[in-house]
Amino acid sequence: MLQILAWGGSFFLLAVMGEPIICDTGWGSQWVYGALSLSLMISALLAPLSSRLVARFDGRLQLACSGLLVALGLLIAAACHTLPVFLLAWAVIGIGMAAGLYEALFSTLGALYAERAGRAITGITLISGFATTLTWPLVASAIEHVGWRGTCVGYAVLLLLSTPLYLIVLPGGGKLRRIRGTSEQNNPPVDKRIYLLLIWIFALGAIIMTAISVQLVTVLQGLGYSLTAAIALSSLLGPSQVASRVLQMIAGKRHPIWTALVSAMLVALGVVLVAFAPGATAVGLVLYGLGNGLRAIVRGMLPLVLMPASQYVALMGKMSRPSLIGQALTPLAGGYLMQHFGATGVLVTLCSLAVINVVLVGLILRFLQRSSAADKAAVEESHDG
């Protein structure tokens, strides 16, 4: 629930609050929505520092402080009457995002529980899949009754009251230090090929997700759907994402590389159907939603099994930076493509990125299979000797 509030008050907030802010202030839409790009860029720059702080101090304290930072940003936004102050508010929210969204949370869970963090990550991403379903109606209703400024104040109070619960629900720093000290005794090097592939896989997945989140309704309208139909089709994404995470929990223990491959293939197939099979748009969006729902699990679990436990926390921050920079630039790039090449240009670009992602996941799978075969051969050779 804490992650739902964090995402709803930061990354997803302007999807509902953007237009009321524009109507009230007269600021250009590029500036209002660009505030989110500013937040994401700041979050990207601070991501490695965030992971270092998790590794050095108590991750749960940082998570609790993240909610206070987002709340502060919302209070500044509620009181602002000039655009520079509004952008300052979202800069503060960006700091809170770096301190408390998935990357920081996954780093904390990985440091606390090592390989056992997988179940916790899956459960959290399952519940967080309801972020837009729960927060968008709440925010929209609040704006209708108290305006967008009052809604910012109310949401800030909610964050101030709730996020300190991280200090209660997560174990203390003593356990964190004990696990970290144990893991550092065995510190094998990171395979640079796999590390770079993971960076690209996560970055491409984040770019595709951001483009769909920001432009799906506009793209569907560009394909000929009415606004009502486009919104109805877009509503298929939320339930599909949650359903995929439920299926992942039911499926039990499997190597996360297979989850990554299924996720990438579903996303690619879904986007291709939306782009080239107009009669199967609904099916394509369901498939995309299933794949994107698994993507959040893959972000936390795949590095956990492919990297040394002692380096997981620090590397999560480094790997998240390109993804966040890509997300910050995606609305600008997507707007350019939409303006010059239309909905088809946006979808063809997303199809290309999705197919590349499938290939990259396949390369990691190939590396792992070769490594496994080499280990087996070494074991057999030792037995023969």
C-alpha positions in Angstrom: 0.0 0.0 0.0 2.9 2.4 0.7 4.2 1.9 -2.8 0.8 2.6 -4.3 0.7 5.9 -2.4 4.3 6.7 -3.5 3.6 6.0 -7.2 0.2 7.7 -7.2 1.6 10.8 -5.7 4.6 11.1 -8.0 4.9 9.2 -11.3 1.2 8.8 -12.1 -0.1 12.1 -10.5 0.0 14.4 -13.5 -1.9 12.0 -15.7 -5.0 13.2 -13.8 -3.9 16.5 -12.3 -2.1 17.9 -15.4 -5.1 19.4 -17.2 -6.6 21.0 -14.0 -3.3 22.7 -13.4 -3.1 23.9 -17.0 -6.6 25.3 -16.9 -6.1 27.0 -13.5 -2.6 28.5 -14.2 -2.5 29.0 -17.9 1.0 27.4 -18.1 1.8 25.5 -21.2 1.2 21.8 -21.2 4.8 21.1 -22.3 5.9 22.8 -19.0 3.4 21.1 -16.7 3.9 17.6 -18.1 7.6 18.4 -18.6 7.8 18.7 -14.8 7.6 14.9 -14.6 10.5 14.6 -17.1 12.4 16.9 -14.7 11.6 14.6 -11.8 12.6 11.5 -13.7 15.9 13.1 -14.7 16.7 14.1 -11.1 15.8 10.6 -10.0 18.1 9.2 -12.6 21.0 11.3 -11.5 20.5 10.4 -7.9 19.8 6.7 -8.3 23.4 5.5 -7.7 23.7 7.7 -4.6 20.4 6.3 -3.4 21.7 2.7 -3.6 24.9 3.7 -1.9 22.9 5.1 1.0 20.9 1.9 1.2 24.1 -0.1 1.4 25.7 2.2 4.0 22.7 3.1 6.2 19.3 1.8 7.0 17.2 1.3 3.8 14.0 1.5 5.7 14.8 5.0 7.1 15.5 6.2 3.5 12.2 4.8 2.3 10.3 6.6 5.1 12.1 9.8 4.3 11.1 9.4 0.6 7.5 9.9 1.5 8.3 13.0 3.4 10.2 14.4 0.4 7.3 13.7 -2.0 4.9 15.3 0.5 7.1 18.4 0.7 7.1 18.7 -3.1 3.3 18.4 -3.1 3.0 21.1 -0.5 5.3 23.4 -2.5 3.2 22.7 -5.6 0.0 23.5 -3.7 1.4 26.9 -2.6 3.1 27.9 -5.8 1.8 30.6 -8.2 4.8 30.8 -10.6 6.1 28.2 -13.0 9.7 28.1 -11.6 8.3 27.3 -8.1 6.1 24.6 -9.6 9.2 23.1 -11.3 11.1 23.3 -8.0 8.3 21.3 -6.4 8.7 18.5 -8.9 12.4 18.6 -8.5 11.9 17.8 -4.8 9.4 15.1 -5.8 12.1 13.7 -8.0 14.5 13.4 -5.0 11.7 11.5 -3.2 11.2 9.2 -6.2 14.9 8.4 -6.2 14.8 7.6 -2.5 11.7 5.5 -2.4 10.4 3.9 -5.6 11.1 0.4 -6.9 14.9 0.7 -7.3 15.4 1.8 -3.7 12.9 -0.6 -2.3 14.3 -3.6 -4.3 17.8 -2.6 -3.2 16.7 -2.6 0.4 14.9 -6.0 0.1 17.9 -7.5 -1.7 20.2 -6.3 1.1 17.9 -7.6 3.8 16.9 -10.9 2.4 19.4 -11.7 -0.4 18.0 -14.6 -2.6 14.9 -14.8 -0.5 13.8 -11.3 -1.6 12.1 -12.7 -4.7 8.8 -13.6 -3.1 8.6 -10.1 -1.4 9.4 -8.4 -4.7 6.7 -10.4 -6.5 4.1 -9.6 -3.8 4.9 -5.9 -3.7 4.7 -5.5 -7.5 1.4 -7.4 -7.5 -0.2 -5.0 -5.1 1.5 -2.0 -6.7 -0.2 -2.9 -10.0 -3.4 -1.3 -8.5 -1.7 2.1 -8.2 -3.5 3.8 -11.0 -6.7 1.9 -10.4 -6.9 3.2 -6.8 -5.2 6.6 -6.9 -6.5 8.0 -10.2 -10.2 7.9 -9.1 -9.2 9.2 -5.6 -7.3 12.1 -7.0 -9.9 12.9 -9.7 -12.7 13.0 -7.0 -10.6 15.1 -4.7 -9.8 17.6 -7.5 -13.6 17.9 -8.2 -14.3 18.7 -4.6 -11.3 20.7 -3.3 -9.4 21.6 -6.5 -5.9 20.5 -7.5 -4.1 22.5 -4.8 -6.3 21.1 -2.0 -5.7 17.6 -3.4 -1.9 18.1 -3.2 -2.2 19.1 0.4 -4.5 16.2 1.2 -2.2 13.7 -0.5 0.8 15.2 1.2 -0.9 14.6 4.6 -1.6 11.1 3.6 2.0 10.4 2.8 3.2 12.1 6.0 1.0 9.8 8.1 1.7 6.6 6.2 5.3 6.4 5.0 6.8 6.2 8.5 5.3 2.7 8.6 8.4 1.5 6.7 10.2 1.8 10.0 7.8 -0.8 11.4 7.2 -3.3 8.6 10.9 -3.7 7.6 13.5 -5.2 10.0 16.2 -3.0 11.5 19.6 -2.1 10.3 21.4 -4.7 12.4 20.1 -7.5 10.2 21.1 -5.5 7.1 24.6 -5.1 8.3 24.9 -8.8 9.3 23.7 -10.0 5.9 26.0 -7.6 4.0 29.0 -8.6 6.1 28.3 -12.3 5.4 27.9 -11.8 1.7 31.1 -9.7 1.3 33.1 -12.8 2.3 32.3 -14.2 -1.2 32.5 -11.5 -3.8 32.9 -12.9 -7.3 33.3 -10.5 -10.2 30.3 -9.3 -12.2 30.0 -10.6 -15.8 30.3 -7.3 -17.8 28.4 -8.7 -20.8 25.4 -9.7 -18.7 25.6 -6.4 -16.8 25.5 -4.3 -20.0 22.7 -6.5 -21.4 20.6 -6.0 -18.3 21.1 -2.2 -18.5 19.8 -2.2 -22.1 17.0 -4.6 -21.4 15.7 -2.5 -18.4 16.2 0.8 -20.3 14.3 -0.4 -23.4 11.5 -1.8 -21.3 11.2 1.4 -19.3 11.1 3.5 -22.5 8.3 1.3 -24.0 6.3 1.4 -20.8 6.6 5.2 -20.5 5.6 5.8 -24.1 2.5 3.6 -23.8 1.6 5.2 -20.4 1.9 8.7 -21.8 0.7 8.3 -25.4 -1.6 5.3 -25.7 -4.9 7.2 -25.7 -3.5 9.7 -28.3 -2.0 6.9 -30.4 -5.3 4.9 -30.4 -7.2 8.1 -31.5 -4.6 8.5 -34.3 -5.6 4.9 -35.4 -9.2 6.0 -35.7 -10.7 5.2 -32.3 -12.9 7.6 -30.5 -11.8 9.1 -27.2 -14.3 6.9 -25.3 -13.1 3.7 -27.1 -9.5 4.6 -26.6 -10.0 5.1 -22.9 -11.9 1.8 -22.7 -9.2 -0.1 -24.5 -6.5 1.5 -22.3 -8.3 0.3 -19.2 -7.4 -3.3 -20.2 -3.7 -2.6 -19.2 -4.2 -2.5 -15.4 -6.0 -5.8 -14.9 -3.7 -7.5 -17.3 -0.6 -6.4 -15.4 -2.0 -7.6 -12.1 -3.1 -10.9 -13.7 0.4 -11.6 -15.0 1.8 -11.1 -11.5 -0.7 -13.5 -10.0 0.2 -16.1 -12.6 3.9 -15.6 -11.7 3.2 -16.3 -8.0 1.1 -19.4 -8.9 3.9 -20.7 -11.3 6.3 -21.0 -8.4 10.1 -21.0 -8.6 11.6 -20.7 -12.0 14.8 -18.9 -13.1 13.8 -15.2 -13.7 15.5 -15.3 -17.1 12.4 -17.3 -18.4 10.1 -14.7 -16.9 12.2 -12.0 -18.6 11.9 -13.9 -22.0 8.1 -14.4 -21.6 7.7 -10.7 -20.6 9.7 -9.4 -23.6 7.9 -11.7 -26.1 4.5 -10.7 -24.8 5.3 -7.0 -25.0 6.6 -7.3 -28.5 3.7 -9.4 -29.7 1.2 -7.0 -28.1 2.7 -3.9 -29.7 2.9 -5.6 -33.1 -0.8 -6.6 -32.9 -1.8 -3.0 -32.0 0.3 -1.6 -34.9 -0.5 -4.0 -37.7 -3.7 -5.8 -36.7 -6.4 -3.2 -36.0 -9.0 -5.9 -35.3 -6.9 -7.4 -32.6 -6.1 -4.2 -30.7 -7.8 -5.4 -27.5 -5.9 -8.7 -27.6 -2.6 -6.8 -28.3 -3.2 -4.5 -25.3 -3.9 -7.5 -23.0 -0.8 -9.2 -24.1 1.3 -6.1 -23.7 -0.2 -5.6 -20.2 0.7 -9.2 -19.2 4.3 -8.7 -20.4 4.6 -5.3 -18.8 3.3 -6.7 -15.5 6.1 -9.3 -15.5 8.7 -6.6 -16.3 8.4 -5.1 -12.9 9.1 -8.5 -11.3 12.1 -9.1 -13.6 13.6 -5.7 -12.7 14.0 -6.9 -9.1 14.6 -10.6 -9.4 16.8 -11.1 -12.4 19.8 -9.1 -11.1 19.3 -10.8 -7.8 20.2 -14.2 -9.3 22.8 -13.0 -11.9 24.9 -10.8 -9.6 26.8 -11.3 -6.4 24.6 -10.6 -3.4 27.1 -8.1 -1.9 27.0 -6.0 -5.1 23.3 -6.2 -5.8 22.4 -3.0 -3.9 25.1 -0.8 -5.5 24.5 -2.2 -9.0 20.7 -1.7 -8.9 21.3 2.1 -8.6 23.8 2.2 -11.5 21.6 0.1 -13.7 18.5 2.2 -13.0 20.1 5.5 -14.2 19.9 4.8 -18.0 16.3 3.6 -17.6 15.2 6.7 -15.8 17.0 9.0 -18.3 15.3 7.1 -21.1 11.9 7.6 -19.3 12.6 11.3 -18.9 13.3 11.8 -22.6 10.6 9.5 -23.9 7.7 12.0 -23.7 9.8 14.5 -25.8 10.8 11.8 -28.3 7.3 10.4 -28.5 5.8 13.8 -29.1 8.2 14.4 -31.9 7.4 11.1 -33.5 3.7 11.7 -33.1 3.9 15.2 -34.7 6.0 14.2 -37.7 5.1 10.5 -38.3 1.7 10.0 -36.6 0.5 7.1 -34.6 2.0 4.6 -37.0 5.5 6.1 -36.6 5.2 5.8 -32.8 4.0 2.2 -33.0 6.6 1.1 -35.5 9.4 2.6 -33.3 8.0 0.8 -30.2 7.8 -2.5 -32.2 11.4 -2.2 -33.2 12.5 -1.5 -29.6 10.4 -4.4 -28.3 11.9 -6.9 -30.8 15.4 -5.7 -30.0 14.6 -6.4 -26.3 13.6 -10.0 -27.1 16.9 -10.5 -28.8 18.9 -9.1 -25.9 17.1 -11.3 -23.4 17.8 -14.2 -25.7 21.5 -13.3 -25.6 21.5 -13.5 -21.8 19.8 -16.9 -21.9 22.4 -18.1 -24.4 25.2 -17.0 -22.1 23.6 -18.7 -19.1 23.1 -21.9 -21.1 26.7 -21.9 -22.2 27.9 -21.2 -18.6 25.8 -24.1 -17.3 27.1 -26.5 -20.0 30.7 -25.5 -19.2 30.1 -26.1 -15.5 28.7 -29.5 -16.2 31.6 -30.4 -18.4 34.0 -29.3 -15.7 32.2 -31.4 -13.1 32.3 -34.5 -15.4 35.9 -33.9 -16.1 36.8 -33.7 -12.4 34.9 -37.0 -11.8 36.7 -38.7 -14.6 40.0 -37.5 -13.2 
